[in-house]
Amino acid sequence: METKVIILINKGSRRFVYVCEVLFRHILKIPYQFVEKSSLDILGGKKTLSDEDILLNYTGDADLKGLYIPNSGLLNETIIRKEFPEIEFENGIPVFFRQKGKFDISFDLFAACFYLVTEYEFAIQPQYDQFGRYNEKVYPSFQHDLHAKPLVHVYAEILWQNLNSLKPSLQRKTASFDYRITIDVDHPWAFKHKGIKGVLGSFKDVFQFDFKNLAIRWKSLFSEQDPYDTFEEILTWVPIEKLKFFFLINREHKLDGRYTYRNKHYRKLIKGISKRCKEIGIHPSYSTFLSKQAISMEKAELEEIIGKRILSVRQHYLKYRNPKTRLFYTELGIRQDYNAAMSSGIGFRNGMGIPFPWFNLLANEMTTLFIHPQMAMDVTLKDYMGLSAEESIQKISNLIEECKKYNLTFSLLWHNSSLSEIHGWEGWKLVLQESIIMLNESANNAT
């Protein structure tokens, strides 16, 4: 008979069901079952458990048998608390919701996972940066560098070790290390296909005495090669099944790209890449994150170009509101959200290293939308963190090693323009090349 975990609770809640889905189904891949305390007399000697089952006690009743984990009450609530939880360290591992008492695990592991996965701290006190993104720097998780490790997976391993020590026959299905490269196409070309604007840009170069840019501009205008046109290189370096492009196709703000879905050359490029890739995604423009209609329009335009449904999304500048923007996605039939990337640093946003279902804190329910964590972004490494290309390669290598420890999926966010070797990106082509070499070696060794 298969060993399963019997989770003993006082009363079921949507929050607890969700976090168990993430921990037991998506990470540990262990069979489990909920049983309310009122329906199971553990001490009365009734034969309600198989000899192979493991009891996990989340009731707060120390007299009951099983692996005893404290219940802080967070998962039985439907409100958002007003204060950030205290972050403590235990054997070098940051923990939340630590409780006094004789527990097998000293903190409410389930609440800690829920807090991280749902971006709970953003809901406690929404604060935004100059671009209208969540200002990661002001939150305790960033200040304590919690994103340096995939904390939810760290907690899952603690849970697994405790369960396995009680019942060595307990089996789990382990995944293999894998990776994904996601490319945001904000500017498909630096100079070409802009019409008269591309030529008039020459005057700006002259006025600014930027004769290097002027030379590159004119070379591009009268040849087939544009510095930002790095798509063939990307498609050659990265296996198709591990690659996804996100296209920005509208311009409503000065921070959007200059190419829109109306540009026939851009349409041709998008259509060509779509034929070669299994799937592409929409990169909704800067101001769309608060407008379902705007996201819907851009999604429809991209679908018209490629003749396929769009199921994946990442907002331009990573601007979104939780739950508003993600509700738009679910209503529009989008199923994959790639916004879980940090702009201020690198690492494991949400404490996760694999895709996971989104939980709507406002409605207090799990949804069909899946969140895909992104561990590092080129612009973050170079501009926000001020790292050199060599330093960035080392940082990426460290993140890959963390992913390998827990058999996660390393995901890298890059831009086609970052491979151009111009406009400050000199030497950065090597970063992506070296990253892909490291990722391929790690993935091959994992299989």
One Martini backbone bead per residue (centre of mass of N, CA, C, O) as a GRO file, in nm:
protein
  447
    1MET     BB    1   0.098   0.035   0.021
    2GLU     BB    2   0.073   0.364  -0.002
    3THR     BB    3   0.231   0.627   0.123
    4LYS     BB    4   0.084   0.881   0.333
    5VAL     BB    5  -0.026   1.203   0.427
    6ILE     BB    6  -0.182   1.294   0.728
    7ILE     BB    7  -0.366   1.591   0.773
    8LEU     BB    8  -0.420   1.745   1.076
    9ILE     BB    9  -0.715   1.941   1.139
   10ASN     BB   10  -0.958   2.153   1.242
   11LYS     BB   11  -0.995   2.323   0.963
   12GLY     BB   12  -1.059   2.409   0.662
   13SER     BB   13  -0.869   2.594   0.405
   14ARG     BB   14  -0.768   2.758   0.125
   15ARG     BB   15  -0.481   2.824   0.210
   16PHE     BB   16  -0.395   2.538   0.296
   17VAL     BB   17  -0.459   2.390   0.038
   18TYR     BB   18  -0.262   2.550  -0.136
   19VAL     BB   19   0.012   2.500   0.011
   20CYS     BB   20  -0.009   2.190  -0.024
   21GLU     BB   21  -0.005   2.190  -0.328
   22VAL     BB   22   0.279   2.306  -0.354
   23LEU     BB   23   0.438   2.108  -0.168
   24PHE     BB   24   0.318   1.812  -0.242
   25ARG     BB   25   0.270   1.829  -0.557
   26HIS     BB   26   0.505   2.025  -0.687
   27ILE     BB   27   0.756   1.943  -0.508
   28LEU     BB   28   0.742   1.651  -0.351
   29LYS     BB   29   0.539   1.441  -0.456
   30ILE     BB   30   0.309   1.367  -0.228
   31PRO     BB   31   0.080   1.195  -0.078
   32TYR     BB   32  -0.237   1.335   0.045
   33GLN     BB   33  -0.451   1.408   0.345
   34PHE     BB   34  -0.737   1.534   0.487
   35VAL     BB   35  -0.813   1.568   0.849
   36GLU     BB   36  -1.035   1.620   1.083
   37LYS     BB   37  -1.029   1.607   1.418
   38SER     BB   38  -1.339   1.536   1.461
   39SER     BB   39  -1.300   1.257   1.262
   40LEU     BB   40  -1.034   1.174   1.445
   41ASP     BB   41  -0.932   0.913   1.676
   42ILE     BB   42  -0.619   0.868   1.766
   43LEU     BB   43  -0.640   0.783   2.085
   44GLY     BB   44  -0.884   0.559   2.063
   45GLY     BB   45  -0.789   0.318   1.847
   46LYS     BB   46  -0.878   0.362   1.575
   47LYS     BB   47  -0.881   0.227   1.242
   48THR     BB   48  -0.778   0.502   1.037
   49LEU     BB   49  -0.485   0.397   0.988
   50SER     BB   50  -0.232   0.312   0.823
   51ASP     BB   51   0.081   0.179   0.868
   52GLU     BB   52   0.193   0.378   0.624
   53ASP     BB   53   0.109   0.625   0.755
   54ILE     BB   54   0.136   0.983   0.812
   55LEU     BB   55   0.128   1.211   1.074
   56LEU     BB   56   0.010   1.555   1.066
   57ASN     BB   57   0.020   1.815   1.310
   58TYR     BB   58  -0.209   2.122   1.279
   59THR     BB   59  -0.386   2.194   1.562
   60GLY     BB   60  -0.231   2.264   1.855
   61ASP     BB   61  -0.223   1.964   1.972
   62ALA     BB   62   0.013   1.804   2.173
   63ASP     BB   63  -0.142   1.518   2.231
   64LEU     BB   64  -0.097   1.445   1.954
   65LYS     BB   65   0.006   1.277   1.702
   66GLY     BB   66   0.288   1.337   1.519
   67LEU     BB   67   0.390   1.585   1.325
   68TYR     BB   68   0.470   1.890   1.487
   69ILE     BB   69   0.310   2.193   1.380
   70PRO     BB   70   0.269   2.510   1.394
   71ASN     BB   71  -0.020   2.740   1.440
   72SER     BB   72  -0.065   3.088   1.364
   73GLY     BB   73  -0.351   3.142   1.177
   74LEU     BB   74  -0.315   3.254   0.884
   75LEU     BB   75  -0.474   3.015   0.719
   76ASN     BB   76  -0.764   3.097   0.870
   77GLU     BB   77  -0.768   3.351   0.718
   78THR     BB   78  -0.898   3.648   0.507
   79ILE     BB   79  -0.708   3.853   0.581
   80ILE     BB   80  -0.480   4.129   0.613
   81ARG     BB   81  -0.220   4.198   0.766
   82LYS     BB   82  -0.045   4.492   0.909
   83GLU     BB   83   0.214   4.318   0.973
   84PHE     BB   84   0.524   4.218   0.980
   85PRO     BB   85   0.705   3.958   1.023
   86GLU     BB   86   0.934   3.804   1.198
   87ILE     BB   87   1.281   3.757   1.137
   88GLU     BB   88   1.453   3.457   1.173
   89PHE     BB   89   1.732   3.240   1.277
   90GLU     BB   90   1.799   2.888   1.176
   91ASN     BB   91   2.077   2.760   1.090
   92GLY     BB   92   2.082   3.011   0.870
   93ILE     BB   93   1.765   3.015   0.849
   94PRO     BB   94   1.499   3.177   0.752
   95VAL     BB   95   1.210   3.259   0.962
   96PHE     BB   96   0.860   3.229   1.024
   97PHE     BB   97   0.639   3.197   1.266
   98ARG     BB   98   0.741   3.155   1.546
   99GLN     BB   99   0.702   2.912   1.815
  100LYS     BB  100   0.614   2.824   2.126
  101GLY     BB  101   0.733   2.500   2.200
  102LYS     BB  102   0.693   2.141   2.135
  103PHE     BB  103   0.827   2.109   1.835
  104ASP     BB  104   0.947   1.969   1.540
  105ILE     BB  105   0.882   2.253   1.424
  106SER     BB  106   0.934   2.593   1.517
  107PHE     BB  107   0.758   2.674   1.262
  108ASP     BB  108   0.525   2.796   1.034
  109LEU     BB  109   0.571   2.659   0.740
  110PHE     BB  110   0.307   2.715   0.584
  111ALA     BB  111   0.293   3.022   0.629
  112ALA     BB  112   0.569   3.091   0.507
  113CYS     BB  113   0.505   2.993   0.223
  114PHE     BB  114   0.257   3.166   0.172
  115TYR     BB  115   0.391   3.443   0.208
  116LEU     BB  116   0.589   3.410  -0.034
  117VAL     BB  117   0.413   3.309  -0.279
  118THR     BB  118   0.184   3.561  -0.249
  119GLU     BB  119   0.305   3.839  -0.174
  120TYR     BB  120   0.206   3.949   0.109
  121GLU     BB  121   0.376   4.212   0.161
  122PHE     BB  122   0.240   4.382  -0.063
  123ALA     BB  123  -0.043   4.383   0.084
  124ILE     BB  124   0.031   4.527   0.346
  125GLN     BB  125   0.242   4.743   0.171
  126PRO     BB  126   0.211   4.929  -0.088
  127GLN     BB  127   0.508   4.991  -0.293
  128TYR     BB  128   0.664   5.221  -0.526
  129ASP     BB  129   0.838   5.308  -0.787
  130GLN     BB  130   0.913   5.519  -1.052
  131PHE     BB  131   0.751   5.289  -1.244
  132GLY     BB  132   0.524   5.125  -1.060
  133ARG     BB  133   0.662   4.921  -0.900
  134TYR     BB  134   0.752   4.716  -0.680
  135ASN     BB  135   0.947   4.806  -0.396
  136GLU     BB  136   1.164   4.583  -0.289
  137LYS     BB  137   1.367   4.743  -0.092
  138VAL     BB  138   1.139   4.797   0.151
  139TYR     BB  139   1.140   4.500   0.216
  140PRO     BB  140   1.230   4.250   0.429
  141SER     BB  141   1.316   4.031   0.223
  142PHE     BB  142   1.537   4.210   0.088
  143GLN     BB  143   1.695   4.309   0.344
  144HIS     BB  144   1.747   3.981   0.413
  145ASP     BB  145   1.805   3.813   0.151
  146LEU     BB  146   1.583   3.582   0.074
  147HIS     BB  147   1.642   3.550  -0.249
  148ALA     BB  148   1.911   3.373  -0.244
  149LYS     BB  149   1.694   3.150  -0.182
  150PRO     BB  150   1.470   2.874  -0.216
  151LEU     BB  151   1.279   2.872   0.052
  152VAL     BB  152   1.046   2.677  -0.007
  153HIS     BB  153   1.241   2.441  -0.070
  154VAL     BB  154   1.380   2.439   0.200
  155TYR     BB  155   1.123   2.378   0.363
  156ALA     BB  156   1.050   2.117   0.214
  157GLU     BB  157   1.302   1.963   0.311
  158ILE     BB  158   1.238   1.973   0.609
  159LEU     BB  159   0.976   1.819   0.584
  160TRP     BB  160   1.088   1.564   0.451
  161GLN     BB  161   1.293   1.477   0.671
  162ASN     BB  162   1.077   1.438   0.892
  163LEU     BB  163   0.899   1.231   0.746
  164ASN     BB  164   1.122   1.020   0.669
  165SER     BB  165   1.207   0.957   0.966
  166LEU     BB  166   0.925   0.821   1.031
  167LYS     BB  167   0.908   0.711   0.706
  168PRO     BB  168   1.120   0.555   0.489
  169SER     BB  169   0.890   0.456   0.275
  170LEU     BB  170   0.870   0.725   0.170
  171GLN     BB  171   0.786   0.872  -0.142
  172ARG     BB  172   0.947   1.058  -0.411
  173LYS     BB  173   0.933   1.279  -0.688
  174THR     BB  174   1.198   1.372  -0.890
  175ALA     BB  175   1.336   1.616  -1.047
  176SER     BB  176   1.508   1.796  -1.293
  177PHE     BB  177   1.721   1.991  -1.408
  178ASP     BB  178   1.649   2.312  -1.562
  179TYR     BB  179   1.579   2.544  -1.844
  180ARG     BB  180   1.525   2.903  -1.932
  181ILE     BB  181   1.481   3.137  -2.208
  182THR     BB  182   1.387   3.480  -2.196
  183ILE     BB  183   1.265   3.720  -2.448
  184ASP     BB  184   1.268   4.064  -2.478
  185VAL     BB  185   1.098   4.269  -2.730
  186ASP     BB  186   1.141   4.611  -2.756
  187HIS     BB  187   1.394   4.624  -2.982
  188PRO     BB  188   1.453   4.489  -3.283
  189TRP     BB  189   1.583   4.770  -3.368
  190ALA     BB  190   1.800   5.045  -3.385
  191PHE     BB  191   1.755   5.159  -3.714
  192LYS     BB  192   1.573   4.995  -3.871
  193HIS     BB  193   1.253   5.048  -3.996
  194LYS     BB  194   1.190   5.389  -3.947
  195GLY     BB  195   1.245   5.548  -4.177
  196ILE     BB  196   1.301   5.879  -4.152
  197LYS     BB  197   1.387   5.856  -3.849
  198GLY     BB  198   1.651   5.702  -3.902
  199VAL     BB  199   1.787   5.942  -4.051
  200LEU     BB  200   1.738   6.181  -3.847
  201GLY     BB  201   1.923   6.056  -3.623
  202SER     BB  202   2.190   6.168  -3.734
  203PHE     BB  203   2.168   6.457  -3.619
  204LYS     BB  204   2.189   6.374  -3.325
  205ASP     BB  205   2.470   6.254  -3.343
  206VAL     BB  206   2.610   6.517  -3.429
  207PHE     BB  207   2.521   6.704  -3.190
  208GLN     BB  208   2.661   6.474  -2.983
  209PHE     BB  209   2.927   6.355  -3.108
  210ASP     BB  210   2.825   6.053  -3.216
  211PHE     BB  211   3.013   5.889  -3.445
  212LYS     BB  212   2.982   5.594  -3.377
  213ASN     BB  213   2.673   5.577  -3.410
  214LEU     BB  214   2.666   5.688  -3.698
  215ALA     BB  215   2.823   5.456  -3.830
  216ILE     BB  216   2.629   5.228  -3.746
  217ARG     BB  217   2.375   5.342  -3.870
  218TRP     BB  218   2.470   5.350  -4.173
  219LYS     BB  219   2.543   5.055  -4.193
  220SER     BB  220   2.253   4.951  -4.135
  221LEU     BB  221   2.090   5.107  -4.358
  222PHE     BB  222   2.304   4.964  -4.591
  223SER     BB  223   2.216   4.686  -4.464
  224GLU     BB  224   2.114   4.377  -4.307
  225GLN     BB  225   2.257   4.472  -4.036
  226ASP     BB  226   2.155   4.488  -3.697
  227PRO     BB  227   2.251   4.503  -3.371
  228TYR     BB  228   1.956   4.391  -3.259
  229ASP     BB  229   1.980   4.150  -3.468
  230THR     BB  230   1.990   3.844  -3.266
  231PHE     BB  231   1.800   3.597  -3.336
  232GLU     BB  232   1.983   3.380  -3.466
  233GLU     BB  233   2.165   3.341  -3.228
  234ILE     BB  234   1.954   3.251  -3.026
  235LEU     BB  235   1.838   3.012  -3.201
  236THR     BB  236   2.120   2.865  -3.197
  237TRP     BB  237   2.188   2.846  -2.882
  238VAL     BB  238   1.881   2.772  -2.821
  239PRO     BB  239   1.662   2.557  -2.752
  240ILE     BB  240   1.338   2.571  -2.838
  241GLU     BB  241   1.216   2.435  -2.568
  242LYS     BB  242   1.388   2.682  -2.394
  243LEU     BB  243   1.225   2.912  -2.561
  244LYS     BB  244   1.104   3.263  -2.514
  245PHE     BB  245   0.910   3.516  -2.661
  246PHE     BB  246   0.849   3.876  -2.604
  247PHE     BB  247   0.617   4.112  -2.748
  248LEU     BB  248   0.632   4.448  -2.829
  249ILE     BB  249   0.338   4.623  -3.007
  250ASN     BB  250   0.318   4.905  -2.849
  251ARG     BB  251   0.263   5.283  -2.834
  252GLU     BB  252   0.191   5.499  -2.530
  253HIS     BB  253   0.494   5.544  -2.437
  254LYS     BB  254   0.822   5.648  -2.406
  255LEU     BB  255   0.903   5.344  -2.286
  256ASP     BB  256   0.841   5.237  -2.538
  257GLY     BB  257   0.862   5.123  -2.831
  258ARG     BB  258   0.879   5.206  -3.190
  259TYR     BB  259   0.743   4.934  -3.249
  260THR     BB  260   0.462   4.800  -3.416
  261TYR     BB  261   0.205   4.608  -3.552
  262ARG     BB  262   0.216   4.796  -3.821
  263ASN     BB  263   0.489   4.691  -3.890
  264LYS     BB  264   0.584   4.488  -4.145
  265HIS     BB  265   0.863   4.392  -4.040
  266TYR     BB  266   0.772   4.305  -3.759
  267ARG     BB  267   0.559   4.101  -3.846
  268LYS     BB  268   0.756   3.916  -3.995
  269LEU     BB  269   0.933   3.847  -3.755
  270ILE     BB  270   0.718   3.725  -3.570
  271LYS     BB  271   0.618   3.507  -3.764
  272GLY     BB  272   0.890   3.359  -3.795
  273ILE     BB  273   0.934   3.285  -3.495
  274SER     BB  274   0.664   3.137  -3.448
  275LYS     BB  275   0.732   2.899  -3.647
  276ARG     BB  276   0.991   2.802  -3.466
  277CYS     BB  277   0.819   2.825  -3.216
  278LYS     BB  278   0.597   2.698  -2.997
  279GLU     BB  279   0.600   2.981  -2.828
  280ILE     BB  280   0.461   3.300  -2.757
  281GLY     BB  281   0.454   3.632  -2.613
  282ILE     BB  282   0.323   3.896  -2.436
  283HIS     BB  283   0.430   4.260  -2.405
  284PRO     BB  284   0.289   4.475  -2.244
  285SER     BB  285   0.265   4.787  -2.221
  286TYR     BB  286   0.338   5.019  -1.980
  287SER     BB  287   0.004   5.108  -1.930
  288THR     BB  288  -0.171   4.820  -1.911
  289PHE     BB  289  -0.190   4.699  -1.606
  290LEU     BB  290  -0.490   4.866  -1.565
  291SER     BB  291  -0.595   4.728  -1.856
  292LYS     BB  292  -0.783   4.500  -2.007
  293GLN     BB  293  -0.827   4.625  -2.288
  294ALA     BB  294  -0.528   4.667  -2.364
  295ILE     BB  295  -0.436   4.375  -2.340
  296SER     BB  296  -0.645   4.257  -2.535
  297MET     BB  297  -0.559   4.411  -2.788
  298GLU     BB  298  -0.261   4.312  -2.801
  299LYS     BB  299  -0.324   4.014  -2.806
  300ALA     BB  300  -0.497   4.020  -3.068
  301GLU     BB  301  -0.276   4.129  -3.257
  302LEU     BB  302  -0.077   3.894  -3.218
  303GLU     BB  303  -0.273   3.669  -3.306
  304GLU     BB  304  -0.311   3.779  -3.595
  305ILE     BB  305  -0.015   3.745  -3.688
  306ILE     BB  306   0.020   3.416  -3.600
  307GLY     BB  307  -0.251   3.236  -3.562
  308LYS     BB  308  -0.252   3.230  -3.237
  309ARG     BB  309  -0.261   3.169  -2.917
  310ILE     BB  310  -0.221   3.354  -2.616
  311LEU     BB  311  -0.068   3.235  -2.289
  312SER     BB  312   0.166   3.450  -2.250
  313VAL     BB  313   0.318   3.682  -1.997
  314ARG     BB  314   0.492   4.018  -1.990
  315GLN     BB  315   0.549   4.303  -1.855
  316HIS     BB  316   0.648   4.604  -1.901
  317TYR     BB  317   0.867   4.661  -1.644
  318LEU     BB  318   0.710   4.468  -1.444
  319LYS     BB  319   0.409   4.575  -1.444
  320TYR     BB  320   0.194   4.515  -1.157
  321ARG     BB  321  -0.114   4.396  -1.001
  322ASN     BB  322  -0.212   4.256  -0.686
  323PRO     BB  323  -0.475   4.114  -0.863
  324LYS     BB  324  -0.561   4.274  -1.118
  325THR     BB  325  -0.379   4.182  -1.358
  326ARG     BB  326  -0.430   3.871  -1.314
  327LEU     BB  327  -0.730   3.882  -1.368
  328PHE     BB  328  -0.708   3.959  -1.659
  329TYR     BB  329  -0.571   3.706  -1.754
  330THR     BB  330  -0.790   3.498  -1.679
  331GLU     BB  331  -1.017   3.643  -1.853
  332LEU     BB  332  -0.819   3.612  -2.129
  333GLY     BB  333  -0.673   3.312  -2.116
  334ILE     BB  334  -0.429   3.330  -1.950
  335ARG     BB  335  -0.170   3.091  -1.807
  336GLN     BB  336   0.120   3.254  -1.822
  337ASP     BB  337   0.337   3.406  -1.576
  338TYR     BB  338   0.648   3.629  -1.614
  339ASN     BB  339   0.675   3.851  -1.353
  340ALA     BB  340   0.875   3.682  -1.155
  341ALA     BB  341   1.084   3.944  -1.129
  342MET     BB  342   1.363   4.118  -1.050
  343SER     BB  343   1.493   4.457  -1.049
  344SER     BB  344   1.699   4.491  -0.786
  345GLY     BB  345   1.760   4.179  -0.823
  346ILE     BB  346   1.850   3.845  -0.752
  347GLY     BB  347   1.657   3.535  -0.768
  348PHE     BB  348   1.380   3.419  -0.549
  349ARG     BB  349   1.088   3.481  -0.624
  350ASN     BB  350   0.871   3.351  -0.384
  351GLY     BB  351   1.081   3.106  -0.324
  352MET     BB  352   1.094   2.999  -0.627
  353GLY     BB  353   1.183   2.728  -0.900
  354ILE     BB  354   0.884   2.689  -1.004
  355PRO     BB  355   0.596   2.651  -1.119
  356PHE     BB  356   0.284   2.814  -0.997
  357PRO     BB  357  -0.002   2.878  -0.854
  358TRP     BB  358  -0.226   3.131  -0.821
  359PHE     BB  359  -0.313   3.339  -0.542
  360ASN     BB  360  -0.604   3.511  -0.446
  361LEU     BB  361  -0.624   3.717  -0.180
  362LEU     BB  362  -0.895   3.864  -0.221
  363ALA     BB  363  -1.065   3.586  -0.288
  364ASN     BB  364  -0.940   3.332  -0.160
  365GLU     BB  365  -0.795   3.175  -0.428
  366MET     BB  366  -0.727   2.943  -0.651
  367THR     BB  367  -0.581   2.923  -0.973
  368THR     BB  368  -0.494   2.871  -1.330
  369LEU     BB  369  -0.257   3.046  -1.290
  370PHE     BB  370   0.090   3.059  -1.380
  371ILE     BB  371   0.400   3.099  -1.220
  372HIS     BB  372   0.727   3.221  -1.349
  373PRO     BB  373   1.028   3.218  -1.242
  374GLN     BB  374   1.295   3.467  -1.238
  375MET     BB  375   1.640   3.494  -1.155
  376ALA     BB  376   1.744   3.683  -1.405
  377MET     BB  377   1.852   4.012  -1.534
  378ASP     BB  378   2.031   4.208  -1.733
  379VAL     BB  379   1.953   4.496  -1.626
  380THR     BB  380   2.007   4.435  -1.332
  381LEU     BB  381   2.304   4.363  -1.344
  382LYS     BB  382   2.405   4.631  -1.486
  383ASP     BB  383   2.221   4.877  -1.366
  384TYR     BB  384   2.121   4.806  -1.064
  385MET     BB  385   2.405   4.652  -0.970
  386GLY     BB  386   2.676   4.721  -1.138
  387LEU     BB  387   2.786   4.491  -1.311
  388SER     BB  388   2.986   4.298  -1.466
  389ALA     BB  389   3.020   4.048  -1.679
  390GLU     BB  390   3.191   3.866  -1.494
  391GLU     BB  391   3.014   3.895  -1.239
  392SER     BB  392   2.753   3.784  -1.369
  393ILE     BB  393   2.849   3.499  -1.427
  394GLN     BB  394   2.888   3.426  -1.128
  395LYS     BB  395   2.600   3.478  -1.032
  396ILE     BB  396   2.467   3.272  -1.221
  397SER     BB  397   2.625   3.028  -1.121
  398ASN     BB  398   2.511   3.036  -0.831
  399LEU     BB  399   2.212   2.995  -0.912
  400ILE     BB  400   2.247   2.726  -1.051
  401GLU     BB  401   2.342   2.573  -0.798
  402GLU     BB  402   2.081   2.613  -0.640
  403CYS     BB  403   1.901   2.462  -0.844
  404LYS     BB  404   2.052   2.186  -0.831
  405LYS     BB  405   1.994   2.113  -0.533
  406TYR     BB  406   1.651   2.120  -0.612
  407ASN     BB  407   1.561   2.070  -0.903
  408LEU     BB  408   1.532   2.321  -1.090
  409THR     BB  409   1.426   2.611  -1.290
  410PHE     BB  410   1.618   2.801  -1.475
  411SER     BB  411   1.557   3.159  -1.533
  412LEU     BB  412   1.623   3.384  -1.808
  413LEU     BB  413   1.632   3.738  -1.861
  414TRP     BB  414   1.631   3.883  -2.186
  415HIS     BB  415   1.769   4.082  -2.459
  416ASN     BB  416   1.841   4.136  -2.780
  417SER     BB  417   1.996   4.416  -2.729
  418SER     BB  418   2.222   4.289  -2.526
  419LEU     BB  419   2.385   4.167  -2.798
  420SER     BB  420   2.502   4.431  -2.964
  421GLU     BB  421   2.767   4.594  -2.856
  422ILE     BB  422   2.598   4.850  -2.766
  423HIS     BB  423   2.490   5.088  -2.552
  424GLY     BB  424   2.667   4.937  -2.302
  425TRP     BB  425   2.691   4.611  -2.419
  426GLU     BB  426   2.977   4.558  -2.401
  427GLY     BB  427   3.045   4.208  -2.338
  428TRP     BB  428   2.743   4.067  -2.295
  429LYS     BB  429   2.733   3.823  -2.480
  430LEU     BB  430   2.905   3.637  -2.297
  431VAL     BB  431   2.697   3.587  -2.074
  432LEU     BB  432   2.499   3.416  -2.238
  433GLN     BB  433   2.693   3.208  -2.345
  434GLU     BB  434   2.796   3.102  -2.068
  435SER     BB  435   2.521   3.030  -1.953
  436ILE     BB  436   2.445   2.813  -2.163
  437ILE     BB  437   2.681   2.628  -2.108
  438MET     BB  438   2.616   2.575  -1.810
  439LEU     BB  439   2.323   2.473  -1.855
  440ASN     BB  440   2.384   2.234  -2.042
  441GLU     BB  441   2.570   2.082  -1.850
  442SER     BB  442   2.364   2.053  -1.618
  443ALA     BB  443   2.135   1.913  -1.780
  444ASN     BB  444   2.305   1.667  -1.878
  445ASN     BB  445   2.384   1.568  -1.585
  446ALA     BB  446   2.070   1.528  -1.493
  447THR     BB  447   1.993   1.285  -1.713
   0.00000   0.00000   0.00000
